[in-house]
C-alpha cells in the first residue's frame, strides 16, 4: 500500500500500579497525544520523517528511530507488508519520564495507526501483545490500548486482561514535578526479594482496590492504594512524596499514589479537587519541588482513530 488518506490517532496518558498493583494495574486518563499520519509523494525527500510538537519537541527523535515510527514499523513487519512512505506529526501533551505513560501512548498510537492503514487485520488483544513486547511490561500499554482501568497478567507470552469499572464521578488530581525519573532508574532501586508480609500486604490491597472500584466503595481507597513493594524504595529518588501524599489525604483525597514509577503524584477524588490540588502544590512548594497541576479523570477510551 503506497497511497492513503491522512489519518489522525489519539492515545491517552496512563497511570500504572495505582499504589499496590505493581506491573498489573493501569488506568487511562483523559489527557491525549494526537498523531497525524500523512502520505509522502513518491520520490519526495525525505521519504519518512517525524515532526514532534509539544512535549519532547527538543529531544524526541525526528527520524525512523522515533518510538511511534518504530511501533508502526513493528506492525507492518508482523503483517509481512512494506510500510508506505509517510510523515508523522506528533502533538504531544503527555510529559516525558513522569510516570504518565508517554512511551505507552507513543507505542499504542503508532500501532493503532499502522493497523488502520493496513485495513485493521489485528484485534485490540493482538495490538496489546505487540505493545507489551515493545514496551517490555504490560500495565501502561494495557490501559493505553484498551482504555479504562485494566488488570493485566502475563502467563508466559499470553496476556490476560480484565476491565475494572471505575465510578463515573472519580477524578484524578496530578502534581507533575519538573523533576524526571527514568523508568530504568526507578526499577533499579527495587529489591530482588520481598518479605511474605509485604507480599500479603500488597495482594490484599490490590483485591480491595479492585473491589472498591467495581462496587463504588470509595471509602476503601485510602487503604487500598497503600503499597510496600515499590514506593518505599523509590522515595529516595523523590523524597517529597511522603509530604505530598499526606497533604492530599488531609485535603480529602480518596487515595494517593506515585503514578507509575514517578515522579508524578496522583490523587483520586470525588469532589474537593481544587482543594486537594492546592494542598498538593503547596506541600511541593514547601519542600522546594517545582511542578504543575493537572485535574482530569479516568477515560474509558483507549488509543483510537478519529471518527
C-alpha positions in Angstrom: 0.0 0.0 0.0 1.6 3.3 -1.1 -1.3 5.7 -1.1 -3.6 6.5 1.8 -5.7 9.3 3.2 -4.3 11.3 6.1 -5.0 9.7 9.4 -5.5 11.0 13.0 -4.9 8.9 16.0 -5.4 9.8 19.7 -3.6 8.0 22.5 -4.2 8.6 26.2 -1.9 9.2 29.1 -2.0 6.4 31.6 -1.2 5.8 35.3 0.2 2.4 36.4 0.3 0.5 39.7 -2.2 2.7 41.5 -0.2 2.0 44.6 -0.2 -1.8 45.2 -0.8 -3.1 41.7 2.8 -3.2 40.6 3.0 -4.1 36.9 -0.5 -5.4 36.9 -2.9 -2.4 37.0 -3.1 0.5 34.6 -5.7 3.2 34.0 -6.2 5.6 31.1 -6.5 9.3 31.8 -8.4 12.0 29.8 -5.2 13.6 28.6 -4.3 12.8 25.0 -1.4 12.8 22.5 -2.6 13.4 18.9 -0.8 11.7 16.0 -1.2 12.8 12.4 -0.1 10.3 9.7 0.5 12.0 6.4 1.3 10.4 3.0 4.5 11.3 1.2 4.5 11.7 -2.6 6.6 9.2 -4.5 10.1 10.5 -4.9 9.8 13.2 -2.4 12.6 13.7 0.2 12.8 12.8 2.9 10.8 9.6 2.4 9.9 9.3 6.1 10.2 11.9 8.8 8.7 12.7 12.2 7.8 16.1 13.5 7.4 16.5 17.3 5.3 19.3 18.7 4.7 19.9 22.4 6.3 17.7 25.0 9.6 16.3 23.8 10.0 18.8 21.0 13.7 19.4 21.7 14.6 15.8 22.4 12.5 13.1 20.8 13.8 11.5 17.6 12.6 13.0 14.3 13.6 10.1 12.1 12.8 6.4 11.8 14.2 5.8 15.3 11.2 7.6 16.8 9.2 5.3 19.1 5.9 5.9 17.3 7.5 5.3 13.9 9.2 2.1 15.2 5.8 0.8 16.6 4.3 1.3 13.1 7.2 -0.5 11.5 6.8 -3.3 14.0 3.2 -3.9 13.0 4.0 -3.8 9.3 6.7 -6.3 9.8 4.3 -8.6 11.7 1.9 -8.3 8.8 4.6 -9.0 6.3 3.9 -5.7 4.5 6.0 -2.8 3.4 5.3 0.4 5.2 4.5 3.2 2.7 6.4 6.5 2.7 4.8 8.7 5.3 5.3 11.6 7.7 4.3 11.7 11.3 3.3 14.8 13.2 3.2 14.1 16.9 1.2 16.6 19.0 2.4 15.5 22.5 0.6 16.6 25.6 1.9 13.8 27.9 5.0 14.8 29.9 8.1 12.6 29.4 9.6 10.5 32.2 6.9 11.5 34.8 5.1 8.1 35.2 2.2 9.1 32.9 2.8 6.6 30.1 4.4 8.7 27.4 6.1 5.7 25.8 2.9 3.6 26.1 1.0 6.4 24.2 3.7 6.6 21.5 3.6 2.8 21.1 -0.2 2.4 21.1 -0.7 5.4 18.8 1.7 4.0 16.3 0.3 0.5 16.4 -3.3 1.7 16.0 -2.3 4.0 13.1 -0.4 1.2 11.3 -3.3 -1.3 11.9 -5.7 1.2 10.4 -3.5 1.8 7.4 -3.3 -2.0 6.9 -7.0 -2.4 6.9 -7.4 -3.4 10.5 -6.1 -7.0 10.5 -5.3 -7.1 14.2 -7.6 -7.2 17.2 -7.1 -5.0 20.3 -5.7 -8.0 22.1 -3.2 -8.6 19.4 -2.2 -5.0 19.3 -1.8 -5.1 23.1 0.6 -8.1 22.8 2.7 -6.2 20.3 2.7 -3.1 22.5 3.8 -5.1 25.6 6.6 -6.7 23.5 7.9 -3.3 22.5 7.4 -1.7 26.0 8.7 -4.6 28.0 5.9 -4.5 30.6 2.1 -4.6 30.1 0.5 -2.3 32.6 0.6 1.1 30.9 0.1 -0.3 27.4 -2.9 -2.3 28.5 -4.7 0.9 29.6 -3.4 2.8 26.6 -4.7 0.2 24.1 -7.9 -0.9 25.9 -8.8 2.3 27.9 -10.3 2.4 31.3 -8.8 0.6 34.3 -7.3 -2.7 33.3 -6.0 -5.6 35.3 -3.3 -7.4 33.2 -1.5 -10.6 33.9 1.3 -12.2 31.9 1.4 -16.0 31.6 4.5 -16.6 29.5 3.7 -15.0 26.1 0.0 -14.9 26.9 -1.6 -11.7 28.3 -4.9 -11.8 30.2 -6.7 -8.5 30.7 -9.9 -7.7 32.7 -11.6 -4.3 32.7 -12.5 -2.9 36.1 -15.4 -0.5 36.3 -14.5 3.0 37.6 -17.1 5.1 39.3 -18.2 7.9 36.9 -17.6 10.7 39.4 -14.0 9.8 40.3 -11.5 12.4 39.2 -7.7 12.5 39.2 -5.6 15.3 40.5 -2.0 15.1 39.4 1.0 17.0 40.7 3.6 16.8 37.9 7.1 17.8 39.1 9.6 19.4 36.8 12.0 16.6 38.0 12.0 13.5 35.9 12.5 9.9 37.0 13.6 7.5 34.3 11.8 4.1 34.4 15.1 2.3 34.4 16.4 4.2 37.4 13.1 3.6 39.3 13.3 -0.1 38.6 17.0 -0.3 39.5 16.3 0.6 43.2 13.8 -2.2 43.7 14.8 -5.2 45.7 15.1 -8.6 44.1 13.2 -10.2 47.1 10.5 -9.1 49.4 9.1 -10.5 52.6 6.0 -12.6 52.7 4.3 -10.0 54.9 4.9 -7.3 52.3 3.6 -9.5 49.5 0.5 -10.3 51.5 0.1 -6.6 52.3 0.0 -5.7 48.6 -2.1 -8.7 47.5 -4.9 -7.8 49.9 -4.8 -4.1 48.8 -4.9 -4.9 45.1 -8.0 -7.0 45.8 -9.6 -4.3 47.9 -8.8 -1.7 45.2 -10.5 -3.7 42.5 -13.5 -4.3 44.8 -13.7 -0.7 45.8 -13.7 0.5 42.2 -16.1 -2.1 40.9 -18.6 -1.7 43.8 -18.2 2.1 44.1 -16.9 1.7 47.7 -14.5 4.6 47.5 -14.2 4.6 51.3 -11.8 1.7 50.6 -9.4 3.8 48.5 -7.2 5.2 51.2 -6.2 1.8 52.5 -6.5 0.1 49.0 -3.9 2.4 47.4 -1.2 1.7 50.0 1.9 -0.1 48.9 5.1 -1.8 50.3 6.6 -3.3 47.1 7.9 -0.2 45.2 7.0 3.2 46.6 9.1 3.0 49.8 12.2 2.0 47.7 11.6 4.8 45.2 11.1 7.5 47.8 14.9 8.4 47.9 14.6 9.3 44.2 11.8 11.7 45.2 11.9 12.5 48.9 8.9 14.9 48.8 6.4 12.2 48.0 5.6 11.5 51.7 4.7 15.2 52.3 2.6 15.4 49.1 0.8 12.2 50.0 0.0 13.5 53.5 -1.2 16.8 52.1 -3.5 15.1 49.6 -5.1 12.8 52.2 -5.6 15.7 54.7 -7.3 17.7 51.9 -9.8 15.0 51.3 -8.3 12.7 48.6 -9.8 9.2 48.4 -6.3 7.8 47.9 -3.0 8.9 46.6 0.0 7.2 45.0 3.1 7.5 42.8 1.9 7.4 39.2 3.8 4.6 37.6 7.5 4.9 38.5 7.0 8.7 39.2 7.7 11.5 39.5 4.0 12.4 39.2 1.8 12.0 42.2 -1.8 11.2 41.5 -4.7 11.6 44.0 -8.1 10.1 43.4 -11.0 12.4 44.4 -14.8 12.7 44.5 -15.2 16.4 44.9 -12.7 18.8 46.6 -10.4 18.6 43.5 -9.3 22.2 43.8 -8.6 21.9 47.5 -6.6 18.7 47.0 -4.7 20.3 44.1 -3.9 23.4 46.1 -2.6 21.4 49.1 -0.5 19.1 47.0 1.0 22.1 45.2 1.7 23.9 48.5 3.3 20.8 50.0 5.6 20.5 47.0 6.4 24.2 47.2 7.3 24.0 50.8 9.7 21.1 50.0 11.2 23.1 47.1 9.8 20.8 44.4 8.6 22.9 41.4 5.9 21.4 39.2 2.5 21.9 37.8 -1.0 20.6 38.4 -3.4 18.7 36.1 -7.0 17.9 37.0 -8.5 15.2 34.8 -10.5 12.0 35.0 -10.2 8.3 34.0 -11.3 7.7 30.5 -12.9 4.5 29.1 -11.3 5.0 25.7 -8.0 3.7 24.6 -6.0 4.7 21.5 -8.2 5.2 18.6 -8.5 6.8 15.2 -10.5 9.9 14.8 -14.1 9.1 13.9 
